[in-house]
């Protein structure tokens, strides 16, 4: 049975913040990158994209403004391969309406995503499915489809385009009281500059050390980052500096709440230390991280926070408030209640296991977060083929944090390969040819414009 793809649908709860904060110079962006064993044939990659896009209907939406909310509107035009550029905000109107850009340079395939489209899990599933189809087209290899790689010739499932947050509507929730966090200072670069550094580690080094310490890889890396941030704060000459050092760690909600959606379905937790009585040792920091992660990842605790956010969106007074009033308020709340509460962001996609037939063609996988608004930087992580890649990105000039982290990593006997800039952030020169969006529906005033 063929699935009916709606002409428009509401933007999901966790994604509302992204168009609210978007400006000409800033947008919540990330890049997923796959390096193949040989240079990419652009025409074949374009053919693969045009085949796979029909398997991922949620990727054919563009974000539009209504009178009360943002909405997703279906696109009728096909996407195209673009030029590899810096990881920065792009004009969707000139990108044929699409909220992603797929490009290639040498053996590398890059997917740049505006976060209103999907989270890292959804984006990586799409990219790897395109790469799998490219491998099939260029080598004739028969692909075994599974978790990260979808069969482009199968019909999509309704559950893949559902709003995962709908299940929390009407559930009672509450938000935690948070304290403002310490922010690292530095000379801010121009808005189109994103400094980066790549750290590649043999995965077994980290897993062996984590097993020795009785923790997970995410907990180990988070603790090392918090220790490094403590050292940066200690060297900060500022007289008034906050004592809470906190990391924002995104959480994939799909396995926790049993969802298969390919739209945004993630939340976050804070992992941190209070250094008002002095810096904590690595061992004490790791104990704090393990305890907090265990507590904050409890299903009931996550549900309480998510339900509180959904209840705000469902509130009749808020629903009836025009968007031109809501947008600056949401932007301000995100600044006061979001950016101020964390020092740094660390996002880990985890281990990516590809079908055996693809492994000889895929050399490496990277995940990079775009420029932050208030925080000085962030780090994203993906593991593939026995290597764990940490891609650091920052908007300030100084690389003190990265150097301190690497030194602390080596103090545990873990050695890494360093690349500057990070491999996925090496652009090519030139300009894209603007392409126009073709929207579904023929009405002059789409129904979603007036929906609350």
C-alpha positions as semicolon CSV with decimal commas, in nm:
position;residue;x (nm);y (nm);z (nm)
1;X;0,000;0,000;0,000
2;X;0,142;0,338;-0,107
3;X;0,180;0,587;0,175
4;X;0,016;0,927;0,133
5;X;0,268;1,203;0,199
6;X;0,099;1,514;0,343
7;X;0,133;1,848;0,164
8;X;0,215;2,011;0,496
9;X;0,265;1,917;0,859
10;X;0,352;2,086;1,188
11;X;0,715;2,130;1,286
12;X;0,794;1,895;1,576
13;X;0,840;2,029;1,929
14;X;1,219;2,006;1,956
15;X;1,267;2,170;1,614
16;X;1,065;2,487;1,680
17;X;1,369;2,655;1,830
18;X;1,579;2,632;1,511
19;X;1,388;2,864;1,274
20;X;1,323;3,094;1,573
21;X;1,695;3,154;1,617
22;X;1,790;3,154;1,249
23;X;1,938;3,473;1,104
24;X;2,115;3,559;0,780
25;X;2,448;3,476;0,948
26;X;2,349;3,199;1,190
27;X;2,160;2,872;1,174
28;X;2,180;2,548;1,372
29;X;2,381;2,336;1,126
30;X;2,577;2,014;1,128
31;X;2,778;1,815;0,874
32;X;2,795;1,439;0,824
33;X;3,082;1,317;0,610
34;X;3,168;0,983;0,449
35;X;3,508;0,921;0,286
36;X;3,508;0,654;0,015
37;X;3,793;0,443;-0,120
38;X;3,805;0,636;-0,450
39;X;3,704;0,975;-0,589
40;X;3,330;1,029;-0,616
41;X;3,155;1,034;-0,954
42;X;2,931;1,339;-0,915
43;X;2,678;1,225;-1,177
44;X;2,636;0,884;-1,014
45;X;2,602;1,046;-0,672
46;X;2,330;1,272;-0,813
47;X;2,152;0,967;-0,954
48;X;2,174;0,796;-0,614
49;X;2,035;1,105;-0,440
50;X;1,738;1,129;-0,676
51;X;1,658;0,762;-0,615
52;X;1,694;0,764;-0,237
53;X;1,505;1,092;-0,173
54;X;1,175;0,916;-0,253
55;X;1,243;0,666;0,028
56;X;1,282;0,956;0,276
57;X;0,970;1,173;0,230
58;X;1,046;1,385;0,538
59;X;1,358;1,512;0,357
60;X;1,134;1,658;0,084
61;X;0,990;1,920;0,320
62;X;1,087;2,284;0,348
63;X;1,012;2,503;0,649
64;X;0,757;2,784;0,602
65;X;0,604;3,050;0,824
66;X;0,237;3,042;0,911
67;X;0,043;3,306;1,102
68;X;0,090;3,118;1,432
69;X;0,360;2,850;1,379
70;X;0,625;2,724;1,144
71;X;0,520;2,440;0,920
72;X;0,681;2,188;0,690
73;X;0,565;2,210;0,327
74;X;0,624;1,933;0,074
75;X;0,854;2,004;-0,221
76;X;0,781;1,871;-0,570
77;X;1,119;1,956;-0,727
78;X;1,419;1,721;-0,710
79;X;1,732;1,797;-0,504
80;X;2,073;1,829;-0,670
81;X;2,440;1,791;-0,575
82;X;2,592;2,123;-0,464
83;X;2,942;2,264;-0,424
84;X;3,133;2,172;-0,108
85;X;3,153;2,486;0,106
86;X;3,215;2,589;0,463
87;X;2,970;2,462;0,726
88;X;2,751;2,771;0,752
89;X;2,396;2,894;0,716
90;X;2,264;2,869;0,360
91;X;1,974;3,033;0,182
92;X;1,703;2,768;0,143
93;X;1,530;2,972;-0,128
94;X;1,845;2,942;-0,342
95;X;1,878;2,574;-0,249
96;X;1,551;2,476;-0,419
97;X;1,379;2,494;-0,079
98;X;1,568;2,197;0,065
99;X;1,697;2,202;0,423
100;X;2,002;1,994;0,334
101;X;2,292;2,016;0,089
102;X;2,469;1,709;-0,048
103;X;2,812;1,767;-0,199
104;X;3,131;1,580;-0,287
105;X;3,499;1,663;-0,317
106;X;3,757;1,399;-0,405
107;X;3,656;1,077;-0,225
108;X;3,444;1,262;0,034
109;X;3,063;1,296;0,043
110;X;2,925;1,568;0,275
111;X;2,570;1,621;0,398
112;X;2,502;1,963;0,554
113;X;2,175;1,973;0,748
114;X;1,970;2,255;0,896
115;X;1,863;2,105;1,228
116;X;1,493;2,184;1,171
117;X;1,496;1,894;0,920
118;X;1,622;1,613;1,144
119;X;1,874;1,520;1,411
120;X;2,208;1,343;1,364
121;X;2,058;0,993;1,362
122;X;1,807;1,080;1,090
123;X;2,071;1,265;0,888
124;X;2,325;0,981;0,908
125;X;2,064;0,724;0,802
126;X;1,983;0,933;0,494
127;X;2,349;0,993;0,402
128;X;2,451;0,628;0,439
129;X;2,149;0,519;0,234
130;X;2,259;0,756;-0,046
131;X;2,617;0,623;-0,022
132;X;2,490;0,263;-0,034
133;X;2,294;0,336;-0,350
134;X;2,600;0,507;-0,499
135;X;2,810;0,197;-0,424
136;X;2,543;-0,022;-0,585
137;X;2,534;0,197;-0,897
138;X;2,911;0,220;-0,940
139;X;3,018;-0,133;-0,843
140;X;2,710;-0,352;-0,889
141;X;2,738;-0,467;-0,527
142;X;2,424;-0,614;-0,372
143;X;2,359;-0,432;-0,046
144;X;2,214;-0,589;0,269
145;X;1,984;-0,321;0,410
146;X;1,937;-0,262;0,781
147;X;1,962;-0,011;1,067
148;X;2,171;0,263;0,902
149;X;2,103;0,178;0,537
150;X;1,748;0,176;0,399
151;X;1,634;0,004;0,080
152;X;1,550;0,290;-0,161
153;X;1,306;0,072;-0,354
154;X;1,085;-0,003;-0,054
155;X;0,783;0,208;0,033
156;X;0,841;0,441;0,330
157;X;0,652;0,367;0,650
158;X;0,409;0,610;0,814
159;X;0,602;0,585;1,141
160;X;0,912;0,731;0,973
161;X;0,749;1,071;0,920
162;X;0,550;1,086;1,244
163;X;0,607;1,357;1,504
164;X;0,759;1,155;1,787
165;X;0,658;1,421;2,039
166;X;0,283;1,374;1,976
167;X;0,279;1,086;2,227
168;X;0,361;1,329;2,510
169;X;0,067;1,563;2,445
170;X;-0,152;1,581;2,758
171;X;0,117;1,428;2,982
172;X;0,203;1,622;3,296
173;X;0,562;1,743;3,310
174;X;0,801;1,979;3,485
175;X;1,125;2,154;3,397
176;X;1,433;2,132;3,618
177;X;1,567;2,444;3,786
178;X;1,908;2,505;3,631
179;X;2,192;2,739;3,722
180;X;2,391;2,945;3,474
181;X;2,715;2,789;3,358
182;X;3,067;2,919;3,307
183;X;3,147;3,031;2,950
184;X;3,495;3,020;2,798
185;X;3,606;3,359;2,669
186;X;3,812;3,429;2,358
187;X;3,839;3,645;2,048
188;X;3,533;3,568;1,837
189;X;3,599;3,508;1,468
190;X;3,392;3,659;1,186
191;X;3,051;3,500;1,137
192;X;3,164;3,292;0,837
193;X;3,464;3,140;1,019
194;X;3,445;2,802;1,193
195;X;3,775;2,682;1,336
196;X;3,814;2,307;1,368
197;X;4,042;2,026;1,478
198;X;4,004;1,653;1,422
199;X;4,112;1,389;1,673
200;X;4,114;1,029;1,550
201;X;4,167;0,748;1,804
202;X;4,187;0,371;1,780
203;X;3,851;0,274;1,927
204;X;3,989;-0,017;2,128
205;X;4,216;0,224;2,320
206;X;3,909;0,406;2,451
207;X;3,692;0,101;2,507
208;X;3,971;-0,077;2,697
209;X;4,032;0,228;2,917
210;X;3,656;0,275;2,973
211;X;3,623;-0,091;3,073
212;X;3,915;-0,050;3,313
213;X;3,748;0,255;3,472
214;X;3,400;0,097;3,477
215;X;3,236;0,354;3,248
216;X;3,120;0,407;2,891
217;X;3,318;0,584;2,618
218;X;3,077;0,881;2,632
219;X;3,130;0,909;3,008
220;X;3,508;0,885;2,971
221;X;3,527;1,154;2,701
222;X;3,279;1,378;2,886
223;X;3,486;1,356;3,206
224;X;3,806;1,442;3,018
225;X;3,633;1,742;2,862
226;X;3,505;1,863;3,200
227;X;3,854;1,830;3,352
228;X;3,994;2,030;3,058
229;X;3,727;2,299;3,103
230;X;3,816;2,322;3,472
231;X;4,176;2,395;3,374
232;X;4,064;2,665;3,130
233;X;3,848;2,827;3,395
234;X;4,135;2,820;3,644
235;X;4,357;3,006;3,394
236;X;4,082;3,262;3,321
237;X;4,183;3,595;3,485
238;X;3,821;3,716;3,508
239;X;3,720;3,812;3,861
240;X;3,356;3,712;3,830
241;X;3,331;3,370;3,674
242;X;3,059;3,117;3,737
243;X;3,145;2,798;3,921
244;X;2,917;2,560;3,731
245;X;3,088;2,390;3,437
246;X;2,830;2,198;3,242
247;X;2,819;2,004;2,916
248;X;2,509;1,960;2,704
249;X;2,485;1,603;2,574
250;X;2,211;1,527;2,316
251;X;2,010;1,207;2,367
252;X;1,852;0,995;2,092
253;X;1,497;0,928;2,218
254;X;1,408;0,659;1,961
255;X;1,532;0,352;2,153
256;X;1,398;0,491;2,482
257;X;1,043;0,561;2,360
258;X;1,020;0,303;2,081
259;X;1,006;0,534;1,778
260;X;1,129;0,488;1,419
261;X;1,075;0,846;1,306
262;X;1,336;1,004;1,080
263;X;1,241;1,353;1,192
264;X;1,385;1,525;1,499
265;X;1,338;1,306;1,805
266;X;1,610;1,392;2,053
267;X;1,648;1,573;2,381
268;X;1,952;1,651;2,596
269;X;2,096;1,612;2,942
270;X;2,347;1,824;3,134
271;X;2,661;1,666;3,279
272;X;2,869;1,895;3,497
273;X;3,066;1,986;3,806
274;X;3,054;2,271;4,058
275;X;3,404;2,401;4,132
276;X;3,307;2,656;4,398
277;X;3,527;2,459;4,643
278;X;3,806;2,394;4,394
279;X;3,867;2,177;4,089
280;X;3,772;1,810;4,094
281;X;4,018;1,536;4,004
282;X;3,959;1,323;3,695
283;X;3,841;1,033;3,915
284;X;3,590;1,251;4,103
285;X;3,472;1,414;3,780
286;X;3,415;1,072;3,623
287;X;3,212;0,963;3,927
288;X;2,995;1,276;3,892
289;X;2,944;1,213;3,521
290;X;2,847;0,847;3,571
291;X;2,603;0,933;3,851
292;X;2,438;1,222;3,664
293;X;2,410;1,032;3,336
294;X;2,244;0,738;3,511
295;X;1,997;0,973;3,682
296;X;1,911;1,202;3,391
297;X;1,868;0,920;3,138
298;X;1,590;0,760;3,341
299;X;1,284;0,731;3,119
300;X;1,058;0,906;3,370
301;X;1,294;1,198;3,410
302;X;1,325;1,251;3,036
303;X;0,948;1,218;2,995
304;X;0,886;1,486;3,259
305;X;1,101;1,745;3,081
306;X;0,974;1,662;2,732
307;X;0,610;1,671;2,846
308;X;0,664;2,015;2,999
309;X;0,795;2,151;2,667
310;X;0,509;1,992;2,472
311;X;0,256;2,139;2,719
312;X;0,390;2,488;2,646
313;X;0,333;2,436;2,274
314;X;-0,018;2,297;2,341
315;X;-0,116;2,593;2,561
316;X;-0,411;2,767;2,391
317;X;-0,288;3,119;2,468
318;X;0,054;3,041;2,320
319;X;-0,100;2,868;2,019
320;X;-0,316;3,173;1,944
321;X;-0,026;3,420;1,972
322;X;0,091;3,535;1,626
323;X;0,430;3,408;1,514
324;X;0,582;3,755;1,479
325;X;0,534;3,792;1,857
326;X;0,629;3,433;1,945
327;X;0,953;3,426;1,747
328;X;1,154;3,690;1,941
329;X;1,018;3,552;2,270
330;X;1,128;3,196;2,183
331;X;1,465;3,333;2,074
332;X;1,507;3,520;2,402
333;X;1,402;3,220;2,614
334;X;1,653;3,001;2,429
335;X;1,924;3,254;2,509
336;X;1,828;3,288;2,876
337;X;1,728;2,928;2,948
338;X;1,938;2,735;2,696
339;X;2,268;2,891;2,594
340;X;2,338;3,024;2,942
341;X;2,303;2,683;3,109
342;X;2,589;2,499;2,940
343;X;2,958;2,558;2,878
344;X;3,005;2,314;2,592
345;X;2,822;2,061;2,371
346;X;2,932;1,701;2,314
347;X;2,727;1,488;2,073
348;X;2,812;1,120;2,018
349;X;2,642;0,926;1,737
350;X;2,808;0,609;1,864
351;X;2,937;0,316;1,662
352;X;2,817;0,293;1,303
353;X;2,806;-0,062;1,166
354;X;2,767;-0,085;0,789
355;X;2,669;-0,390;0,583
356;X;2,976;-0,604;0,515
357;X;2,950;-0,541;0,138
358;X;2,995;-0,164;0,191
359;X;3,295;-0,172;0,424
360;X;3,563;-0,203;0,155
361;X;3,426;0,111;-0,013
362;X;3,379;0,331;0,298
363;X;3,706;0,440;0,461
364;X;3,588;0,687;0,724
365;X;3,287;0,865;0,878
366;X;3,280;1,204;1,050
367;X;3,023;1,420;1,231
368;X;3,077;1,795;1,282
369;X;2,858;2,050;1,463
370;X;2,827;2,398;1,317
371;X;2,899;2,731;1,476
372;X;2,730;2,793;1,812
373;X;2,555;3,114;1,910
374;X;2,670;3,176;2,268
375;X;2,896;2,884;2,362
376;X;3,254;2,899;2,236
377;X;3,242;2,562;2,063
378;X;3,131;2,200;2,047
379;X;3,249;1,850;1,966
380;X;3,081;1,569;1,771
381;X;3,180;1,205;1,761
382;X;3,126;0,902;1,539
383;X;3,294;0,559;1,543
384;X;3,350;0,345;1,236
385;X;3,592;0,075;1,127
386;X;3,777;0,059;1,457
387;X;3,841;0,434;1,474
388;X;3,664;0,697;1,682
389;X;3,662;1,046;1,530
390;X;3,620;1,350;1,752
391;X;3,561;1,665;1,546
392;X;3,602;1,985;1,748
393;X;3,458;2,311;1,614
394;X;3,471;2,658;1,769
395;X;3,392;3,021;1,692
396;X;3,685;3,166;1,890
397;X;4,045;3,192;1,769
398;X;4,222;3,014;2,057
399;X;4,257;2,636;2,065
400;X;4,345;2,609;2,435
401;X;4,058;2,369;2,507
402;X;4,150;2,123;2,234
403;X;4,519;2,123;2,330
404;X;4,432;2,073;2,698
405;X;4,195;1,787;2,612
406;X;4,459;1,610;2,400
407;X;4,716;1,645;2,679
408;X;4,470;1,496;2,931
409;X;4,388;1,219;2,684
410;X;4,757;1,130;2,656
411;X;4,791;1,130;3,035
412;X;4,563;0,823;3,030
413;X;4,791;0,653;2,777
414;X;4,558;0,721;2,482
415;X;4,725;0,854;2,166
416;X;4,551;1,017;1,871
417;X;4,605;1,142;1,517
418;X;4,543;1,518;1,486
419;X;4,425;1,705;1,175
420;X;4,383;2,084;1,141
421;X;4,140;2,179;1,004
422;X;3,913;1,883;1,063
423;X;3,898;1,666;0,749
424;X;3,525;1,729;0,675
425;X;3,576;2,109;0,678
426;X;3,807;2,147;0,380
427;X;3,602;2,329;0,114
428;X;3,646;2,377;-0,258
429;X;3,611;2,708;-0,438
430;X;3,329;2,819;-0,667
431;X;2,963;2,911;-0,648
432;X;2,639;2,715;-0,654
433;X;2,378;2,789;-0,918
434;X;2,060;2,904;-0,736
435;X;1,758;2,674;-0,778
436;X;1,395;2,756;-0,699
437;X;1,160;2,553;-0,483
438;X;0,844;2,400;-0,631
439;X;0,585;2,364;-0,354
440;X;0,304;2,111;-0,344
441;X;-0,057;2,229;-0,364
442;X;-0,211;2,495;-0,586
443;X;-0,402;2,710;-0,339
444;X;-0,301;3,076;-0,304
445;X;-0,346;3,053;0,075
446;X;-0,232;2,712;0,206
447;X;-0,437;2,578;0,498
448;X;-0,142;2,566;0,735
449;X;-0,099;2,946;0,730
450;X;-0,396;2,994;0,962
451;X;-0,364;2,675;1,169
452;X;-0,291;2,702;1,541
